[in-house]
């Protein structure tokens, strides 16, 4: 390896160190860089048959870490009988196509993952070696006052030696084809930027959260944070039915929330190095009247922040002591503020706004929480009661029926990506017009585009998708 090649190699290592630390981006870039994209020294026969030389992976690691110099690596390779200038064929990562025409697609259905039904979709070689896999979770998701059966994609992974060969695209297409036989709409809660759009998905929820200063809570409550808040205790499994009931009541008409079934339990269990979810319950008159689920942490995590994944109460009088209890935890950790993942127009959001807070919302250009329409006509038929509810004060039955039929056929808002944004309240009709959508004069004020009249979409899926995808 020449000094020029060594310099290029070290420059590449510095570029890798400065990469974004998003797990998918970093993992993919690292795989692409080592060993395939290392600076390569072509031998005298490189022009014939595209043959080239490679330093060993251990030698490269030694150079990058500074453990060995180029001279030491050269001496080591030559003493082992390897001439580092010898010409060797280029090595390739193993591929399914090297052994067989294509990997076999399989599904393992009717499994359960933390109280949700899950289906495992996989690609495997003829010898049973895993190539790629993903999980499909089933749930009921609200579009306002109506909840429909839906499925979400998560756990997407391709084995390193089979990446960049089109296996994940094939797996996603086959999984989506199966999903379209069962449900009319699909979701991804943390889509990778620039990937899922080619499969029909589009960002459909703005990610938002409340940031509440501890001082504001203390001043609003008028109490000393050094004393325990009356009625607050840790949760137990016996509290789950009440928590499910309160959640379903609080978000009964909010798009992008789950209709939780009686056996729901998505709380993070305790495991090695992980204490699991910490849940506080407000008890009044012997019954649970509110709860707060703090984000699950791992032992050893820095305590520089505190995030609440859910905070639900039956009334404002119940939300205040829960916020007070969380502010007290921050006071004990010497934190000046905390984050609550609840919409600004929720009961918790209204109480926090009265105390004084900041609401931060992000509209990512790609990725994030995404949705895709699988069966347009069937989905709209199921949502017709909700669409009538939205249009009740705007149109007569005759005008509504005409517009609804056009919407279902695709004559009105034919783009399914725009449609799902309208149905979930991410867009209003004005937003659609800004982005180039047009509505024929005879279909003005259609039923579907109107956002839910009472609640904005949830900015988080509250422990249902975010913890499993």
N, C-alpha and C positions, 0 to 999 in steps of 0.2 A: 504494500500500500504506500503510495507516494505521499509526500507532505501536502500536496494540493488536495488529494483525495481525503486525507485525514482532516484537513481544514474544512472541507465541504461536509464531512460527516459530523464534525463538532457543531458547525452552523446549524445543521438539521436538528441536532439534539436540542439546541437552544430554542429553535422554533417549536419543537414539541412541548418544551417546558412552558411556553407562553400560550399554549392552546387554551380555549375555554374549557372549564371543568364540568360541563354538562356530560353526564355519563355516556349517553349514546354517541355524542359527537366525539368525545375524547377516545372512547373505545374504538370507534370506527377509524379515526385518524391514526391511532397508534397501530392498528392492524395493517392499514394501508402502507404505513411508513416502514415497518419492520416485518420481514426482511425485504419485501419486494421492491421498495423504492429507495433502498440504500444506494449511495453513490457506487457505481460499479466500474471496475477497471476492465476494459475489453482487451482480450488477448489478440495476438497477431492473426488468429483465424476467426475473429468475431464477425467479419463480413461474410463468412461462409457458414450458413446454418444458424446464425444469430447465437453463437456460443459466447459465454462470458464468464468471468471469474467472480467468486464470492468469498469474502472472509467468513470464518465460522461465526455463529451467533455469540458464542462465549467470548471470542476475541473482540467482537464489536462491543459487547457489554463492558469488557475490561477497558476498552478505549474511552467509551462514553463516561464511565465513572471515574476515570483517572487512575485506575488501579495499575494499568500497564501503559507504556509508551509504544509508539509504532515500531520502534526498533525491537523492543522486548517481544511484541506479538510476532514480528517477522521471524525472530530467532526461535520462538516457541513452535511456530508452524513448521519451520524447516527441520528442527530437531525431531519432530514427530513424523517426518517423511512427507510433509505437504509443502510443495513449492508454491508460494503464494502468487507466483506469476503463471502457474500452470493453467491451461485452459480446461474448464470443466463445463458440462452442459448446464444451462440455467435450470434452477430448481423451481418447481411449481407446487403450490398447495394442492392437496388431494381434492378431486372433484368427483361428484357423482357421475358425471359424464365419462370419466376415465374408466369406470367399472361397469356402468349400466346406462340405458337410455335416459332414465329419469327416476327420481325418488318416488316412493309410494306414499299416497295421502291417506291418513287414517284419522278417525275421530273416536274419542272416548267420552260418551255422553252420560248424563244423569249422575254426575259427581257433585259433591258439596264442598264449598269453600267458605267457611265462616258465615254460615246461614244463607248463602246464595247458591243457586244451582249453577254449575260450571261444566263446560264442555272443552276438552283438550283436543286441539287440532294439531297434527304433527306430520312432518315429512321424515321418512326413514329410508335408508338404503335397503337393498335386498337382504343384506346381512343383519339388519336391525339396528344399524348405527344411526343415532339421531342426527338429523340435518337441520331442521328448524321446527319451532313450535310456537303456539300462542294459546291464550285462554279466551273463551267466550262465556261471559257471565249473563245470566238472565235476571230480569227485574221488571217492576212496573214503574214507569216514569211519567210524571205529570206534564201535561200541556195546559196549564191552568187548572180548571176544575175537573178535567178528565184525565185519567191515567191509562196508558196503553202498555201492552207488553212490548218490551224492548230488550236488546242485547248489546253488550259492550265488549270491546276488544282490549285485551291487556296481556301482559307477560310475553310480549313479542321478543323472540330471540332466535338468532341463527348461530350455529356452532362456528367458531373462528375459521376453521379450515374450509368451510363451505360458503363463506361470505362473498359478496360481489359476483354472484353467479346466477342471480334471478330467482333463487329459491323462495325468498320471503315474499316477493311479488306474487308468485304462483300460490303460495300458501294463503295469503290474504284474499286473493280472488276466489279460491275454492271455499274458504271459510265464509266469505260474504255471500257466495251463491247458496250455501246451506242456510245461512241466517235469513236470506230472503224467502225461504220456504216456511219459516217459522214466525217471523216478525216483520213489521213494516218499516222499522227505523232502527238505525245502529248508532252507537256512540263510542268515542274514545275520550278519556278524561285527561290525558296528558300526551297529546300527539306530538311527534317529532316534526320540527319545522321542515316544510317542503316535501314531506313524504306522503301523507294521507290524502292530500288533495287529488292525487291521480286516481284514487279509488272512490271518489265521489264525496269525500268529507269536506266540511268547511267549519271554520271557527264559528261557534254559535252562542257562546256565553262570555261576557266580559268578566275577567277575574277581579274581584274586589274584596276589600276588608276594611274593618274599622280599626283605627289606631287611637287608643284612649290613654291620655296622660293620667298617671296615678294621682297626681295632685288634684285634678278635676273631680275624680271620684271621691276623694277624701273631703273636699270642700262641699260637694253636693250632698254627701251623706251627713256631714257635720259630726262624724265620729272619729275616734282615735284609731289609726290602723294598727296600733300595738295590741289591741284587744280582739278576741275572737268574735266573729259575726254570729249572732244567735240563729239557731235553726240550720246551720250548715254542717254537713257531715259527709263522709266518704260514701260512695255508692256500694250496693251489693247486688247480686244477681236478682234478688227479689224486686229491685227497682226497675228492671227492664220493661215490664208491661206498661208502667206509668210513663216511662221515657218515650216509648213507642207512641203511646196515645197522645202525649203532649206534642211530639214532633209532627205527627200527622195532622193534628188540629191547627198548629201554628202555620203549617205550609200547605194547607188543603187546596189552595188555588195558585200556588207558586210554580211557574214552569221550571223544569230541570231539577226537580226534587223527586225523591223516591216515595212511593206509597209503601211504607214499611209493613211487612206482614207480621203476624203475632210472634213468630219465632225468630225475629231479627236479632242479631247480635254481631255487630261489626267492630266492637271495641277491640283494641289491640291487646292480645293476651300477654301475660308476663312470660319472658323467655330469658335465656342466658344473656347477660349484659343488657337486657332491656326490661325496664320496670313495667312496660305496658301503658295503657291509657289510664290517666288519672281523672276520675269523675267525681265532681262535687254535686251533692243533692241538697236542695232546700226543702226542709220538712216543716209543714204547718198543720196544726190540728191532727197530727198523727199520719199525714199523707204527704207524698211528694208533690210539691207545687212548682218545681223548676229544677233544672240541672245544667251543668256546664262540663263539657268534655275537653280536657286539655290535651294538646298534641302529644302523642307518645314519644318518649325520648329514650335514648340509650344511656346506660351508665357511662360516665366519663364525658358526655357531651358538655360543651361550655354552657353556662347558665346566663348567657348574655341577653336572652330574649325569652318571652313567654307568649305562646300562641294558644288560643282557644278555638278548637275546631267547631264546636257547637255551643250555643247558649240559648236555651229555650225556657220560657216561664209561662205560667197561665195568665199572668197579668203584670203590669208595670211594678206593682208592689213586690212581686217575686223576682223580677229582673234586677232590681237595685241591690238587694243583699248579695246576690250572686256576683255582680260586678264588684261589690265591696270586698267579698272574700278573695277574688282574684287580685284586686289591688293590694290586699294585705299580703298575699304571696309575693307579689313584686316588691313590696316594701321590705320584706324579710330578705329578699335576694339583692336588694339595692338596685332595683330596676326603676326607671322613670316612667315607662309606658308599657302597654301590652297590646297585642293584636287579637281581634275577634273576627272570625270568618262568618259574619252574618250580613245580610243586605241592609242598606241604610234605611229602607222603609219597613223592615221587620220590627216587631215589638222591641227587641233588644236594641236595634239601631235607633229607634225613636228615643228610648231612654238614654242611650249614649249621646245622642245629639243634644238632648236637653242638658246633660252634664258638661258637654264640650268635648268634641273629638274631631278627628280627621277621617274622611272616607277616601280611600285610594282605590282607583279602578284602572285596569290595564286592558287594552284592546290589542292583542298580539296580531301581527300581520299574517302569521301562519302558525300552525300547531296549536297547542293548548287544548282546551275543551272543545271537541268537535262532534259534529253530527252528520248523518247521511240518510237521505230518504231511500228506502229500498223498494217500496210499493206505494206509489203516490195515491192512486185511487182508493185503495183499501185504507190507507192511513187517514185520508180526509173523511171517509165515511165514518170511521170510528171517532173522529174529532168533531163531527157535525154538531153535537150538543154544545160543545165549547164554542164553536164558531158562531152558532146562533146566539149564545149568551153575549159574545162580544159585539154582535151586530144588532142586538135587540133594539137599541135606541136610535139606530141609524137608518134602517131600511124596512120596507114592507116585506111580507112573506114572499110575494111574487118576485120582487126584485132580488131578494136573497136567493131564492131557488135558481134563478137565472144565472146569477154570479157564481153560486156554488157549483153548478154543473160545469160551467166554463173552467172553474178552478180545478175541478177533479179531472177533466179531460186534458188539461194542460194548455188550453187556449188563453187562460189568464195566468200570468206569472209562470211561464213554462220552465224556467230554470229551477230545478229542485233545490239547488244550494241557496238561492234567494228565498224559496218557499220555506225551508226549514228555519231560516233566520227570522222570518216573519212569524211563523207559528210559535217559536220559542220566545218572541218578544225582543230578540236581539236587534232587530230592525223595526222601524215603523214604515208606513208607506212612503213618507218623505225621504227616509234613508234609501229606500229602493229607487226612488226617482233620481236621487243624487248619483247613484251608481249605474244609471243608464236604463233602468227598467221603465217600461211604459205601460199604461193601462188604457185600453180602448174606451172611448167616451161612454159607450153603452154599459160598461162595467165599472164605472166610477164608484168609489166607496165600497169595494168588495168586502165580504165577510172575513176572509182569512187574514189579510195584512194587519188589521187592527190589533195592536198589542193587548195583552190582558188588561182589563179596565181597572184592576185593583192592586196588583202586585207585579213588580219587576222580576225578571228571572233570578233565581238563586245564583250567587257568584261562586258557589262551591257546592259539591255534591255531598257534603256532610258525611264523611266516613263510609259512604257507600261505594264510590268508585275510586276516590283518591287513594285509599289505603290498599287497594288490591291491584291497580294497574301499573 
